Amino acid sequence: MSALVLALTAGAVIGLALGALGGGGGVLAAPALIHLLGFTPAAAATAGLVIVTVTTVSALPAHARDGHVVWRTGALFAAAGVVPAFLAGAAAARLPDPVLTTAFALVAAVAALRMLRPRGTRPASGVRAGRAAGAGAGLGAVTGLLGVGGGFLAVPTLVGALGLRMRQAVGTSLLVVTVNSLAALAARAGSGADLRWELTGPFAAAAVLGAWDGRRLAARISGDALRKTFALVLLAVAALMLADAFR
């Protein structure tokens, strides 16, 4: 199978995840770019952020029109994570790859388990600014350390800690992921990574189209089914990352 076909296929799958689940794209993009398309880890991290940013920016307006973006909570959550993401990104450069990979897998597994046993939700209007900002800062630090957009952690945090309904969390997480990804890309500007635009471009385009299909899929199935699907995806990714760390 040609590299272009692999890029289009992987992009469509990742877009579907972002559109339906509000996250998981960055976590899935990097392994696909490395193992399927031969990117270096550094180039895959930057290219993955480009792909996720383009996809979330294109998917966000449709979720907003459906009333699934809680703007105040999302803005506080995202803004609070920008500085911690930069600081954690600087610290990540001093840690060995196996440590980062293991931390990534453990955080993904914990998030998945939280999604399988969610706390009771409350109306989004009851979310306090301090709690949203505190959770956003913590998420920014984790995502900065691990080099992903953060949707795979934003969704369970928005549901479990901030009390949003699943579809609200999916839509609002797209705002959070967009801001986190732009901040991470700004930090990586001038890194000199070879993004191989002949593959990154089609990958991103397929992800955008997949995200539209993902949004329609999300409208047809229950929030509980979305939550369980998201958790199972996270557990699978965690297992793969642990296998890579101890290979």
LOMILO-91395 format. One record per residue (C-alpha): x, y, z; residue number from 1; chain. Coordinates in pm, 1 decimal. Last residue first. Example, Ala and Ser with C-alpha at 12.3 -4.5 7.8 and 13.67 -1.06 7.14 Angstrom:
SITE         x         y         z  torkol  pavex
SITE    1367.0    -106.0     714.0       2      A
SITE    1230.0    -450.0     780.0       1      A
This chain:
SITE         x         y         z  torkol  pavex
SITE    1036.7    -326.0    2402.6     247      A
SITE     944.7    -183.2    2740.9     246      A
SITE     828.1     160.7    2627.3     245      A
SITE     674.7      31.6    2303.0     244      A
SITE     459.0    -223.0    2489.4     243      A
SITE     352.7      49.1    2732.1     242      A
SITE     249.5     266.9    2435.9     241      A
SITE      45.6     -13.7    2280.9     240      A
SITE    -135.3     -86.1    2607.9     239      A
SITE    -214.2     282.7    2663.0     238      A
SITE    -348.2     314.9    2306.8     237      A
SITE    -582.5      19.2    2362.8     236      A
SITE    -700.5     160.6    2695.9     235      A
SITE    -765.5     500.2    2536.0     234      A
SITE    -970.4     347.4    2254.4     233      A
SITE   -1173.6     151.4    2510.7     232      A
SITE   -1245.9     468.3    2709.2     231      A
SITE   -1360.8     658.1    2399.8     230      A
SITE   -1594.7     376.3    2302.3     229      A
SITE   -1738.7     370.9    2653.9     228      A
SITE   -1800.4     746.8    2652.5     227      A
SITE   -1952.8     743.4    2304.7     226      A
SITE   -2187.3     459.2    2403.8     225      A
SITE   -2295.4     654.2    2711.3     224      A
SITE   -2350.5     968.0    2503.6     223      A
SITE   -2594.0     772.7    2290.2     222      A
SITE   -2555.3     717.9    1917.4     221      A
SITE   -2685.1     907.0    1616.3     220      A
SITE   -2551.9    1259.2    1680.7     219      A
SITE   -2200.5    1127.4    1746.0     218      A
SITE   -2199.3     959.2    1405.1     217      A
SITE   -2284.1    1290.5    1237.5     216      A
SITE   -1994.7    1455.2    1419.7     215      A
SITE   -1762.1    1170.7    1320.3     214      A
SITE   -1856.3    1205.5     953.8     213      A
SITE   -1757.5    1570.7     968.9     212      A
SITE   -1435.6    1475.7    1147.9     211      A
SITE   -1348.6    1228.7     873.8     210      A
SITE   -1350.6    1507.0     614.1     209      A
SITE   -1107.7    1713.5     823.2     208      A
SITE    -891.0    1406.4     890.0     207      A
SITE    -869.5    1333.8     516.2     206      A
SITE    -741.9    1687.4     455.3     205      A
SITE    -487.9    1657.7     739.8     204      A
SITE    -342.8    1332.5     603.4     203      A
SITE    -342.8    1477.9     250.1     202      A
SITE    -129.9    1771.8     373.7     201      A
SITE      98.1    1568.2     604.1     200      A
SITE     193.2    1331.1     321.2     199      A
SITE     324.1    1569.4      51.9     198      A
SITE     397.6    1808.1     339.4     197      A
SITE     689.3    1598.6     458.7     196      A
SITE     703.3    1767.0     802.4     195      A
SITE    1083.3    1769.8     818.6     194      A
SITE    1154.2    1917.5    1164.1     193      A
SITE    1357.7    2240.1    1158.5     192      A
SITE    1260.3    2340.7    1511.6     191      A
SITE    1185.5    2694.0    1394.3     190      A
SITE     842.7    2702.8    1552.9     189      A
SITE     805.7    2427.1    1814.6     188      A
SITE     680.4    2656.3    2093.3     187      A
SITE     429.4    2812.9    1854.5     186      A
SITE     311.3    2464.1    1758.7     185      A
SITE     254.4    2379.6    2126.0     184      A
SITE      48.7    2694.9    2178.9     183      A
SITE    -155.5    2625.2    1865.2     182      A
SITE    -215.9    2267.3    1984.0     181      A
SITE    -328.4    2377.4    2329.6     180      A
SITE    -569.2    2637.6    2187.4     179      A
SITE    -723.1    2399.0    1933.5     178      A
SITE    -743.1    2113.5    2185.4     177      A
SITE    -933.8    2329.9    2435.1     176      A
SITE   -1182.7    2445.7    2170.8     175      A
SITE   -1230.6    2087.9    2050.5     174      A
SITE   -1276.4    1984.0    2413.8     173      A
SITE   -1586.7    2202.2    2431.9     172      A
SITE   -1763.4    2002.1    2162.1     171      A
SITE   -1685.4    1660.3    2308.7     170      A
SITE   -1748.9    1776.4    2666.7     169      A
SITE   -2088.9    1916.9    2568.8     168      A
SITE   -2172.4    1586.1    2399.8     167      A
SITE   -2071.8    1395.1    2713.4     166      A
SITE   -2258.0    1615.6    2960.0     165      A
SITE   -2040.7    1859.8    3151.8     164      A
SITE   -1975.3    1807.9    3522.6     163      A
SITE   -1641.5    1982.7    3564.2     162      A
SITE   -1432.4    1704.3    3716.5     161      A
SITE   -1575.5    1392.0    3554.3     160      A
SITE   -1712.8    1517.1    3222.5     159      A
SITE   -1471.4    1801.0    3144.4     158      A
SITE   -1184.2    1593.9    3281.1     157      A
SITE   -1287.3    1287.8    3079.0     156      A
SITE   -1301.8    1497.4    2759.2     155      A
SITE    -985.9    1701.7    2820.6     154      A
SITE    -762.9    1397.2    2867.4     153      A
SITE    -801.1    1244.1    2520.4     152      A
SITE    -842.2    1596.1    2385.9     151      A
SITE    -494.1    1695.6    2499.0     150      A
SITE    -325.6    1818.3    2181.9     149      A
SITE     -25.0    1592.5    2232.4     148      A
SITE     337.7    1657.0    2334.8     147      A
SITE     353.9    1450.6    2652.8     146      A
SITE     491.8    1716.9    2886.0     145      A
SITE     286.6    1994.3    2730.4     144      A
SITE     -22.4    1772.9    2751.8     143      A
SITE      36.1    1707.7    3120.8     142      A
SITE     108.3    2070.7    3207.1     141      A
SITE    -188.9    2193.7    3004.6     140      A
SITE    -415.8    1940.7    3175.2     139      A
SITE    -313.7    2066.0    3516.8     138      A
SITE    -366.7    2426.1    3414.7     137      A
SITE    -705.0    2343.7    3263.5     136      A
SITE    -820.1    2166.4    3579.7     135      A
SITE    -727.9    2467.1    3790.1     134      A
SITE    -892.3    2710.6    3548.5     133      A
SITE   -1216.8    2511.8    3535.7     132      A
SITE   -1223.4    2477.3    3914.8     131      A
SITE   -1159.1    2844.4    3968.6     130      A
SITE   -1426.6    2951.6    3720.1     129      A
SITE   -1697.9    2745.6    3890.4     128      A
SITE   -1909.6    2504.3    3689.2     127      A
SITE   -2276.1    2542.1    3779.3     126      A
SITE   -2378.4    2668.4    3436.2     125      A
SITE   -2260.2    2334.5    3293.9     124      A
SITE   -2546.8    2156.8    3469.2     123      A
SITE   -2433.9    1870.8    3694.6     122      A
SITE   -2285.7    1533.7    3614.6     121      A
SITE   -2256.7    1226.2    3832.8     120      A
SITE   -1908.5    1079.9    3829.9     119      A
SITE   -1797.7     857.2    3548.7     118      A
SITE   -1679.5     498.5    3596.7     117      A
SITE   -1575.9     390.2    3244.8     116      A
SITE   -1456.4     743.1    3174.9     115      A
SITE   -1242.4     741.6    3486.8     114      A
SITE   -1087.5     413.1    3376.2     113      A
SITE    -998.6     565.3    3040.0     112      A
SITE    -836.9     870.3    3200.8     111      A
SITE    -626.4     645.5    3423.4     110      A
SITE    -516.4     440.3    3121.5     109      A
SITE    -421.8     750.2    2920.9     108      A
SITE    -220.2     885.5    3214.7     107      A
SITE     -38.2     553.4    3250.4     106      A
SITE      41.6     530.3    2879.4     105      A
SITE     177.3     886.1    2859.5     104      A
SITE     388.5     837.2    3171.5     103      A
SITE     535.9     520.5    3020.5     102      A
SITE     614.0     698.4    2693.6     101      A
SITE     770.6     993.4    2873.8     100      A
SITE     992.3     767.5    3084.2      99      A
SITE    1088.0     555.3    2781.3      98      A
SITE    1184.0     871.7    2585.8      97      A
SITE    1433.7     999.2    2843.3      96      A
SITE    1348.9    1325.7    3022.3      95      A
SITE    1533.0    1656.1    2973.7      94      A
SITE    1331.6    1771.5    2671.2      93      A
SITE    1013.5    1710.7    2870.6      92      A
SITE    1101.8    1993.7    3108.6      91      A
SITE    1076.5    2251.4    2829.4      90      A
SITE     739.0    2111.0    2725.8      89      A
SITE     623.5    2128.0    3086.7      88      A
SITE     695.3    2500.8    3095.5      87      A
SITE     519.5    2567.4    2764.2      86      A
SITE     215.3    2358.3    2859.2      85      A
SITE     198.8    2521.9    3201.9      84      A
SITE     179.1    2862.6    3027.3      83      A
SITE    -105.5    2762.8    2790.3      82      A
SITE    -316.4    2552.4    3027.9      81      A
SITE    -514.1    2825.0    3202.1      80      A
SITE    -625.8    2964.7    2868.2      79      A
SITE    -778.9    2633.0    2761.1      78      A
SITE    -987.4    2567.6    3073.1      77      A
SITE   -1097.7    2927.6    3104.0      76      A
SITE   -1198.5    2936.3    2735.7      75      A
SITE   -1372.0    2597.9    2756.9      74      A
SITE   -1571.4    2691.5    3066.5      73      A
SITE   -1683.0    3019.8    2914.9      72      A
SITE   -1753.5    2870.4    2571.2      71      A
SITE   -1961.1    2567.6    2663.2      70      A
SITE   -1960.2    2415.4    2312.4      69      A
SITE   -2240.2    2167.3    2234.8      68      A
SITE   -2501.2    2413.7    2108.1      67      A
SITE   -2538.6    2243.1    1768.7      66      A
SITE   -2396.7    2554.5    1602.0      65      A
SITE   -2091.2    2524.7    1829.2      64      A
SITE   -2038.5    2161.5    1726.7      63      A
SITE   -2044.8    2271.7    1361.2      62      A
SITE   -1804.7    2560.0    1428.8      61      A
SITE   -1549.3    2335.9    1610.0      60      A
SITE   -1491.2    2077.2    1334.9      59      A
SITE   -1273.8    2288.5    1102.8      58      A
SITE   -1057.4    2427.7    1383.2      57      A
SITE   -1033.4    2078.8    1534.7      56      A
SITE    -908.9    1924.7    1211.4      55      A
SITE    -652.3    2192.7    1126.8      54      A
SITE    -514.4    2184.9    1481.7      53      A
SITE    -501.9    1803.8    1494.3      52      A
SITE    -313.5    1778.1    1166.6      51      A
SITE     -62.4    2049.7    1257.1      50      A
SITE     -12.4    1895.6    1603.0      49      A
SITE      49.0    1556.5    1443.1      48      A
SITE     306.0    1709.7    1208.1      47      A
SITE     495.2    1849.5    1508.2      46      A
SITE     490.3    1525.6    1707.8      45      A
SITE     561.3    1315.6    1398.6      44      A
SITE     865.5    1530.0    1311.6      43      A
SITE    1013.4    1475.2    1657.0      42      A
SITE     932.2    1101.6    1657.0      41      A
SITE    1087.0    1055.0    1309.9      40      A
SITE     831.3     994.6    1038.3      39      A
SITE     821.4     652.0     869.2      38      A
SITE     467.4     663.5     728.8      37      A
SITE     296.2     371.1     901.6      36      A
SITE     487.2     337.0    1229.4      35      A
SITE     586.0     698.6    1293.1      34      A
SITE     294.3     888.5    1139.3      33      A
SITE      40.4     639.6    1271.1      32      A
SITE     192.2     639.9    1621.1      31      A
SITE     182.2    1023.6    1626.2      30      A
SITE    -171.2    1057.5    1489.4      29      A
SITE    -344.8     828.7    1740.1      28      A
SITE    -270.3    1031.3    2053.7      27      A
SITE    -314.5    1351.8    1861.8      26      A
SITE    -655.1    1243.0    1736.0      25      A
SITE    -783.8    1094.5    2061.0      24      A
SITE   -1014.4    1382.8    2131.7      23      A
SITE   -1361.8    1528.7    2080.3      22      A
SITE   -1517.7    1180.7    2056.2      21      A
SITE   -1715.7    1189.4    1733.5      20      A
SITE   -1529.8    1453.1    1533.2      19      A
SITE   -1187.1    1380.0    1679.2      18      A
SITE   -1220.0    1004.3    1639.8      17      A
SITE   -1354.1    1032.3    1283.6      16      A
SITE   -1070.3    1269.0    1198.0      15      A
SITE    -822.1    1010.1    1323.5      14      A
SITE    -978.8     738.2    1107.4      13      A
SITE    -987.2     960.5     797.4      12      A
SITE    -627.4    1068.3     848.7      11      A
SITE    -509.8     708.3     882.2      10      A
SITE    -673.3     616.7     552.8       9      A
SITE    -544.4     923.7     366.8       8      A
SITE    -189.1     880.1     498.7       7      A
SITE    -189.8     506.9     418.6       6      A
SITE    -309.9     580.1      65.2       5      A
SITE     -32.0     839.4      23.0       4      A
SITE     233.6     602.3     161.2       3      A
SITE     140.6     341.3     -97.4       2      A
SITE       0.0       0.0       0.0       1      A
